Amino acid sequence: MSQKFRGVIPALITPFTADNHIDVEGFRRNIEFVVKGGVSAIVPCGTTGESATMSAAEHMKVTDIAIEASAVPVIAGTGSNNTAEAIEFTKHAADAGAAAALVITPYYNKPTQSGLKAHFEKIADTVDIPLILYNVPSRTSVDMSVPTIAELAKHPNIVGIKEATGDMGKATEILSKTKDEDFVLLSGDDVATLPLMSIGAAGVISVIANILPEKMSQMTGAFESGNLQEALKIHYELAPLMKALFIETNPAPIKTAAGLAGRAAGPLRLPLAPLQPGNLDILMTELKKCGVLK
């Protein structure tokens, strides 16, 4: 089951219209673009999709559009800091035909490890769809421990983790402790993708793949086919842009980059704000170096 969640999986931006509604046709075009770029699945309603500013109705609508429009599996972002709401979103995704759900650790509440374990087990016990855990302490103020992850990996409905700490030692421990389970580790940070794949990660839930899906797919494909030199070449080519895409809070830089590149993007929702002029200049310079802009 988990082995189908591999390669490059874009964490999609959610394009908005000028009057702050979901740009449905633009979203469809963006999905078509990344699928043509060779990605293996897509994630709507993640952090990069501004899920924190969506209403419940919008959240479900974006999930539905993605499932209807995508020719690759959809891993729907269904997390919440409210376990009941996470279950509601996950049930909706399962009923709509998602291949899996990506569930973030509850933010703001700061649950203990036992609370985290109970949260994810409750969702996994209630909804019959594969779950991918999402650990990103920089956004949530809570870090799932290796023992907690290893225990959750034993659950038949929990098939992987998006690990976004950038901690190679921790990733190594996770892979070691879950090696006997049907469980994958996916990078949650583009620049860590190749290093993590070198120790056993299955791929990446990617920000940069919104604008360079083909390049990212080539990098992971080169590594999996044993062409490490080609994978390294692409890694070093893209690394400065990967860094620039986090020059301010995600998804402000990637949404700006997508709009500059001609993809459907539109405005950010408050409290996110447009990039500072100096940071915009840095981003544009790196976009030009990677051929995204002329």
Secondary structure, 3 states (H helix, E strand, C coil): CHHHCCEEEEECCCCECCCCCECHHHHHHHHHHHHHCCCCCEECCCHHHCHHHCCHHHHHHHHHHHHHHCCCCEEEECCCCCHHHHHHHHHHHHHHCCCEEEEECCCCCCCCHHHHHHHHHHHHHHCCCCEEEEECHHHHCCCCCHHHHHHHCCCCCEEEEEECCCCHHHHHHHHHHCCCCCCEEEECCHHHHHHHHHCCCCEEEECHHHCCHHHHHHHHHHHHCCCHHHHHHHHHHHHHHHHHCCCCCCCHHHHHHHHHCCCCCCCCCCCCCCCCHHHHHHHHHHHHHCCCCC
